[in-house]
Amino acid sequence: MKCCIKIGPERFHADQIKFFIMISPFAAVMLLPIIYVVFHAFKPVDELFAFPPRFITLRPSLENFTRLLHTANSSNYPAALYIFNSILSTLLTVVATLLISASAGYVLSKKEFKGKRLIMNMNQAALMFVPVAVAVPRYMIIKGLGLMDSFLSHIFPLLAMPVGLFLVKQFIDQVPSSLLEAARIDGCSDYGVLFRIVMPIIKPALATVAILSFQSAWNSVEASQMFIENEKLKTFAYYMTTVTSPSGSSVAGQGMAAAAVLIMVVPNIILFIIMQSRVMNTVAHSGIK
């Protein structure tokens, strides 16, 4: 079953110009931070602390990236090791988060059991907590499970995503129960219903959860700072902070930090561009019953 509601027309029409005129100022404001990050990363040393500050780089240069690469090559371990750790931990986190969110959302949406409302209320309450507020409980859980200085400590704390569970459940609520009952009559198990029927229908919600999970996992430095001492198990995000922090107070250090920020932001932007249509579908349909 596919949703037949479309966000916008397939072809451009002259009547849409007025909407572009209305939206353009808001789009420009939202794009300013990204544009600034890009320009700032390519600023030469004399423009980094120019007064008054310049938004646009007059003389773009690769000097910041060259310094960052030189500093990275002089470290004890190659940058490729940290990149591999980040890619592996991020992929495992995204896949596990999707499976957990879809499974939990299916149970909370289509199953009846005692304590269901309490679990949903707890999940909604968890939306109010920022990661810093749960840093100590996370540390206690990781230590209690014996995952200190383990690669799994990159993955385990990020599996619980309240906003992901909320979005997935809202989408599954829209799936007709009669469709699922028909699948069960045909001999499909709960896992078969989930993987063959429910998950293909809620692809927009899963794409949104994947983006959110990717961002939190790719940019996370919590595990490398708090749970892991073995340098070989740390991630690229943590590596970027350590490379730029020793000289962060200097002009050159600020330039390397700007280059590192751009390197960390680019994968998030690329992923969002690839999946932005499904994200828009999630926003458009999450409240439809």
C-alpha positions as CSV (number, residue, x, y, z in Angstrom):
1,M,0.0,0.0,0.0
2,K,1.4,3.4,-1.0
3,C,0.3,6.8,0.1
4,C,-1.3,8.6,-2.8
5,I,-1.0,12.1,-1.2
6,K,1.7,14.2,-2.9
7,I,3.5,17.2,-1.4
8,G,3.5,19.3,-4.5
9,P,2.8,19.4,-8.3
10,E,5.0,17.4,-10.6
11,R,5.6,20.2,-13.1
12,F,6.5,23.9,-12.6
13,H,3.8,26.4,-13.3
14,A,4.0,30.2,-13.5
15,D,1.5,30.5,-10.6
16,Q,4.1,29.0,-8.3
17,I,6.4,32.0,-8.6
18,K,4.6,33.9,-5.9
19,F,5.3,31.0,-3.5
20,F,9.0,31.0,-4.3
21,I,9.1,34.7,-3.6
22,M,7.4,34.2,-0.2
23,I,9.7,31.3,0.7
24,S,13.0,32.7,-0.6
25,P,13.7,35.0,2.4
26,F,13.2,32.1,4.9
27,A,15.3,29.7,2.8
28,A,18.1,32.3,2.6
29,V,18.1,32.8,6.4
30,M,18.2,29.0,7.0
31,L,21.0,28.6,4.5
32,L,23.2,31.3,6.0
33,P,24.8,29.1,8.7
34,I,25.8,26.5,6.1
35,I,27.2,29.1,3.7
36,Y,29.1,30.7,6.5
37,V,30.7,27.3,7.5
38,V,31.8,26.8,4.0
39,F,33.3,30.2,3.5
40,H,34.9,30.2,7.0
41,A,36.7,26.9,6.2
42,F,38.3,28.5,3.1
43,K,39.4,31.8,4.7
44,P,43.1,32.5,4.8
45,V,44.8,33.4,8.1
46,D,44.5,37.2,7.6
47,E,40.7,36.9,7.1
48,L,39.9,34.7,10.0
49,F,40.0,37.5,12.6
50,A,39.5,40.4,10.2
51,F,37.5,43.3,11.7
52,P,34.8,43.9,10.9
53,P,34.2,40.2,10.3
54,R,33.7,39.1,6.7
55,F,30.9,36.7,5.8
56,I,32.2,36.0,2.3
57,T,35.8,34.9,1.7
58,L,37.5,37.3,-0.6
59,R,40.6,35.0,-1.3
60,P,39.6,31.4,-0.9
61,S,42.5,29.1,0.2
62,L,43.1,25.5,1.0
63,E,45.6,26.5,3.7
64,N,43.4,25.4,6.6
65,F,42.9,21.9,5.1
66,T,46.6,21.6,4.4
67,R,47.5,22.4,8.0
68,L,44.8,20.0,9.2
69,L,46.1,17.2,7.0
70,H,49.7,17.9,8.1
71,T,48.7,17.8,11.8
72,A,46.7,14.6,11.2
73,N,49.6,12.9,9.5
74,S,51.9,13.7,12.4
75,S,49.7,11.9,15.0
76,N,50.3,8.4,16.3
77,Y,47.5,6.7,14.4
78,P,46.4,7.4,10.8
79,A,43.2,9.3,10.2
80,A,41.8,6.4,8.2
81,L,41.6,4.3,11.4
82,Y,39.3,6.9,13.0
83,I,37.3,7.3,9.8
84,F,36.7,3.5,9.7
85,N,35.6,3.5,13.3
86,S,33.2,6.3,12.7
87,I,31.7,4.7,9.5
88,L,31.4,1.3,11.2
89,S,29.8,2.5,14.4
90,T,27.5,4.9,12.5
91,L,26.2,2.2,10.2
92,L,25.6,-0.3,13.0
93,T,23.9,2.4,15.0
94,V,21.6,3.4,12.2
95,V,20.6,-0.1,11.3
96,A,20.0,-1.1,14.9
97,T,18.0,2.1,15.6
98,L,15.8,1.5,12.6
99,L,15.1,-2.1,13.7
100,I,14.4,-1.2,17.3
101,S,12.2,1.9,16.4
102,A,10.2,-0.1,13.8
103,S,9.7,-3.1,16.1
104,A,8.8,-1.0,19.2
105,G,6.5,1.3,17.1
106,Y,4.7,-1.8,15.6
107,V,4.1,-3.3,19.1
108,L,3.0,0.0,20.6
109,S,0.7,0.8,17.7
110,K,-0.9,-2.6,16.9
111,K,-0.7,-4.6,20.0
112,E,-2.6,-4.4,23.3
113,F,-0.9,-5.1,26.5
114,K,-0.7,-3.8,30.1
115,G,1.5,-0.8,30.6
116,K,1.3,0.3,26.9
117,R,0.1,3.9,27.8
118,L,2.8,4.2,30.5
119,I,5.5,3.3,28.0
120,M,4.3,5.9,25.6
121,N,4.1,8.5,28.3
122,M,7.7,7.7,29.3
123,N,8.8,8.0,25.7
124,Q,7.2,11.4,25.4
125,A,8.7,12.5,28.6
126,A,12.1,11.4,27.4
127,L,11.8,13.9,24.5
128,M,12.4,16.7,27.0
129,F,15.9,15.5,28.1
130,V,19.0,16.7,26.2
131,P,22.0,14.3,25.9
132,V,23.9,16.2,28.6
133,A,21.2,15.6,31.2
134,V,21.5,11.8,30.8
135,A,25.3,11.6,30.5
136,V,25.7,10.3,34.1
137,P,23.0,7.6,33.8
138,R,24.6,6.5,30.5
139,Y,28.0,6.2,32.1
140,M,26.5,4.1,34.9
141,I,24.7,1.8,32.5
142,I,27.7,1.3,30.3
143,K,29.9,0.6,33.3
144,G,27.3,-1.8,34.8
145,L,27.1,-3.7,31.5
146,G,30.8,-4.1,31.3
147,L,31.1,-2.1,28.1
148,M,33.8,0.2,29.2
149,D,36.7,0.5,26.6
150,S,34.5,-1.5,24.2
151,F,33.5,-0.7,20.6
152,L,29.9,-1.3,21.6
153,S,29.9,1.7,23.8
154,H,29.7,3.8,20.6
155,I,26.5,2.1,19.6
156,F,24.6,1.1,22.7
157,P,23.9,4.6,24.2
158,L,22.5,5.9,20.9
159,L,20.0,3.1,20.3
160,A,17.2,4.7,22.4
161,M,15.7,7.4,20.2
162,P,12.4,8.7,21.6
163,V,11.7,11.0,18.7
164,G,12.3,8.1,16.3
165,L,9.9,5.8,18.1
166,F,7.3,8.6,18.2
167,L,7.5,9.3,14.5
168,V,7.4,5.6,13.5
169,K,4.5,4.9,15.8
170,Q,2.5,7.8,14.3
171,F,3.1,6.4,10.8
172,I,2.2,2.8,11.8
173,D,-1.1,4.1,13.4
174,Q,-2.1,5.0,9.8
175,V,-1.6,1.4,8.5
176,P,-5.0,-0.3,8.4
177,S,-5.3,-3.1,10.9
178,S,-7.3,-5.1,8.4
179,L,-4.3,-5.2,6.1
180,L,-2.2,-6.7,8.8
181,E,-4.9,-9.2,9.8
182,A,-5.2,-10.4,6.2
183,A,-1.4,-11.0,6.2
184,R,-1.7,-13.1,9.4
185,I,-4.6,-15.1,7.9
186,D,-2.2,-15.9,5.0
187,G,0.2,-17.3,7.5
188,C,2.5,-14.4,8.0
189,S,4.2,-14.1,11.5
190,D,4.6,-10.8,13.4
191,Y,8.1,-10.5,12.0
192,G,6.9,-11.1,8.5
193,V,4.2,-8.5,8.9
194,L,6.8,-6.0,10.2
195,F,9.4,-6.6,7.5
196,R,7.2,-7.3,4.5
197,I,4.3,-4.9,5.1
198,V,4.8,-2.3,7.8
199,M,8.4,-1.3,7.1
200,P,7.9,-0.8,3.3
201,I,4.8,1.4,4.0
202,I,6.6,3.6,6.6
203,K,9.7,4.3,4.5
204,P,9.4,8.1,4.9
205,A,9.5,7.8,8.7
206,L,12.4,5.3,8.6
207,A,14.3,7.7,6.3
208,T,13.8,10.5,8.8
209,V,14.9,8.3,11.7
210,A,18.0,7.2,9.7
211,I,19.0,10.8,9.2
212,L,18.6,11.7,12.9
213,S,20.4,8.5,14.0
214,F,23.2,9.2,11.5
215,Q,23.7,12.7,12.7
216,S,23.8,11.7,16.4
217,A,26.2,8.8,15.7
218,W,28.5,10.5,13.3
219,N,28.9,13.7,15.4
220,S,29.1,11.9,18.8
221,V,32.3,12.2,20.9
222,E,30.7,11.1,24.1
223,A,31.9,7.4,24.0
224,S,35.4,8.4,22.9
225,Q,35.7,10.9,25.8
226,M,33.9,9.0,28.6
227,F,33.9,5.3,27.9
228,I,37.0,4.5,25.8
229,E,40.6,4.7,26.6
230,N,42.0,2.7,23.8
231,E,43.0,5.2,21.1
232,K,42.4,2.6,18.3
233,L,38.7,2.5,19.1
234,K,37.9,6.2,19.0
235,T,36.0,8.0,16.3
236,F,36.7,10.6,13.7
237,A,34.6,13.2,15.4
238,Y,36.8,12.9,18.6
239,Y,39.9,12.8,16.4
240,M,39.0,16.1,14.8
241,T,38.6,17.8,18.2
242,T,41.9,16.5,19.5
243,V,43.7,17.6,16.3
244,T,42.4,21.1,16.5
245,S,42.3,21.6,20.3
246,P,46.1,21.9,21.0
247,S,46.3,25.0,18.8
248,G,42.7,26.1,19.0
249,S,43.5,29.4,20.7
250,S,45.7,30.5,17.8
251,V,44.7,31.9,14.4
252,A,46.0,28.8,12.6
253,G,44.1,26.6,15.1
254,Q,40.9,28.4,14.4
255,G,41.4,27.8,10.7
256,M,41.9,24.1,11.2
257,A,38.9,23.9,13.4
258,A,36.8,25.6,10.7
259,A,38.1,23.0,8.2
260,A,37.3,20.2,10.6
261,V,33.7,21.5,11.1
262,L,33.1,21.5,7.3
263,I,34.5,18.0,7.0
264,M,32.1,16.8,9.7
265,V,29.1,18.6,8.3
266,V,29.4,17.5,4.6
267,P,28.2,13.9,5.2
268,N,25.1,15.1,7.0
269,I,24.3,17.5,4.2
270,I,24.8,14.9,1.5
271,L,22.6,12.4,3.4
272,F,19.8,14.9,3.9
273,I,19.9,16.0,0.2
274,I,19.6,12.3,-0.8
275,M,16.6,11.6,1.5
276,Q,15.0,15.1,1.7
277,S,11.9,14.0,-0.3
278,R,11.1,11.2,2.2
279,V,11.7,13.6,5.1
280,M,9.2,16.0,3.6
281,N,6.7,13.1,3.3
282,T,7.2,12.4,7.0
283,V,6.4,16.0,7.9
284,A,3.4,16.1,5.6
285,H,1.8,12.8,6.7
286,S,2.8,12.3,10.4
287,G,-0.4,13.9,11.6
288,I,-2.8,12.4,9.0
289,K,-5.1,9.6,10.3
